Each structure stands twice: as structure tokens, then as C-alpha cells.
Amino acid sequence: MGCSPGVPQLPRGSETQAHFPILPQSIRETLTLSTRLSPQALCYFHTCTRRQAPLGIMKIFSCYQVFRSIWLTRPPGRFFHKVHGLCAPLTLADFEAITLCEKPVPKKFNFAGDVLDQWSQKEKTGERPANPALWWVNGKGDGVKWSFGELGSLSRKAANVLTKSCGLERGDRVAVILPRVPEWWLVNVACMRTGLVFMPGTTLLTAKDILYRLQASKAKCVVASEEVIPAVESIVSECPHLKTKLQVSPRSRQGWLSLQELLQAASEEHSCVETTSQEPMAIYFTSGTTGSPKMALHSQSSLGIGYTISGRYWLDLKSSDIIWSLSDTGWIKAAIGSLFAPWLYGACIFVHRMAQFDADTFLDVSCDV
């Protein structure tokens, strides 16, 4: 399947490839008068226009309008294209205009620097309500509330852990296999700040699942919790590219670095890298229902800007809102409902550590929040 320009392509052979016919020059010139189309749409348009060519240009435009309406229903963020960067700081209005194709995608974009740090500034100036950015509880009386300022400070420390203590470099891939703990958000934001590619995975993954993902992605680092560390240990000898194992656990283990200990010693001084809009940000694996799971590569803009429309028209978020998404951290829905869409709008993300869904807990917490 062909990728749109806003979504970086995986190396040849790692995803299904398709070839589309070349449109006649006259048709290409006609299309540029309106909008940029996906390869699938171009293929359909070419087939349609070849059938209708003898009937004249009106038939061509009629056919074009049919698939243009289909193209416009595609999820935002999947049709980003490469243009020159915007000079002024990006705002929510800019993000909405970009997803509606009313403004070009900026040449450079980084969610941590262009969104999270901007909300941190708004906290300092009083332009954002006093809601936390992340509110986490475990149901046992423990909890954390991070403002955007605190999230920024901690994620800079985590960024230094990843690049200095772990020796990772921009573009390296990091498998993040954690349950609903604050470190999941912290590590993901730290990856954005450093240009690392994070790959979330559910703690339900077996040793075979983890081995496949580490080998297929050539991950340099794995961040794991108590639940999956034994599974990782059982297959780590078969992962030649893996160089660092980072644990989120109160226990110490030979061969594993402790994220909590390294965070305490890490510096808060870190400069966010200037990533391009097309640069890889994350990899999600498909469920593999018809074969081995496939890697789905997402760019800085497809995730960081693309879900602006979801935040406004699906979730209807404001900076004074609190949102609770029950999705497991290994699925893309967690990225949409528990990271990108809420924080684009400066909303508070609420998280409960529930190991599995419990209706009574859900109703009790919903009444108290």
C-alpha cells in the first residue's frame, strides 16, 4: 500500500508495495488545480478517466468529484505533504487548518517542543487553567499530578538518560513495554525530545511476540516493567541489535539499568532536537490476524498534528477538561486518547493503574474525579 507524503515509508520489503499507473500530463495539471491525492485515489481516477475519456472533460470532473469526496473522509494526518516551514510559532488554529488542508505542513515539527513546551509557557503566564497535565492514581492511595512544566522537566531528565546513560542516538528505535504507569508517558515524550522512535507494546506480549518485534525493528533499547522482564530475559540473546535494557521496577537486576535511579542523577538541561515533520516518531505493530504483525511507521506530523481534529470534533476537548481513556498502552488508541489529542488541547490526562477493567472501580472513580 502506498504511503502519503506525510507518512515516512518503511524500508523496501517491510511492507506491501503497490505500483500505480502514471496519469496523462493533462490530467495531472487538472488535479493540481484542486488538491494533492493519494496513490490509491490517483489509481482510481486514472481508471475512471480512461473509461470516460471519449465523453469529454465534464465526465472527467464528475468522476474526479466522486473520489475526491472519498479522499476527504480519510483520517487527518494521512495526507501531509512536504513544504517550506512556517515562520510564526504554531497555534491550535494552525494545527486545525493544517489537518483541513487549509495550511501547509511545517517543514519542522516536534510535539514536545512545539506543543508541550508551549503549554508549559501558558501555565507560567496564567493562560492555561491550573489542571495537571497528567493525573495518575493506582487505587491504593498513591498518585502523581504533573503540570506541563513538571512533565517538561522530568522528560528532559529522561531524555538525558536515554542519550547519555543508554548511549542512544537520533533515529534509534526503543521498545516501550509498560503498563499504565507515569513512566510510559515520560519515556515517550523523552523519545520525542531526542528524535528516538518509540514502539509501544502491551504487557500481554509473550516472549515469542517480543522477540519478533525486537528482531523486526532492530530495536537498540527496551524499556520494560516487572511483568515482562522475565520474557525479555528469555530471548535477549537472540537480539543482536539490542544494546540497552531499562527497567521500571523497584528491584535491581543484573544487566538492567534502573530508570528511577538514573532519573534522580540526570540533569534537567536538555535541548529538544529539531525534527522534520516527515521524520519518524513511532512504530506500532498491527495485530497480525492474517499473518505476522506489520510495522506501521508514523511521522512527527501524522501523530503530533494529525489528531487535532480528533481532539476537537470527536473528543471536544478544552484545556479545562479531564479525559480518561481506558485503552491499553500498547495500542494506538492510547496514543490518540491518552496522549496526542488531549495534550494538543492542553487537557488533563487521567490514568488509573487498573490491571484489568472493573466496573465498580470505574463508576466509583468517575464520580470522584
Order of alpha helices (4+ residues) and beta strands (2+ residues): alpha-alpha-alpha-alpha-alpha-beta-beta-alpha-beta-alpha-beta-alpha-beta-alpha-beta-beta-alpha-beta-beta-alpha-beta-alpha-alpha-beta-alpha
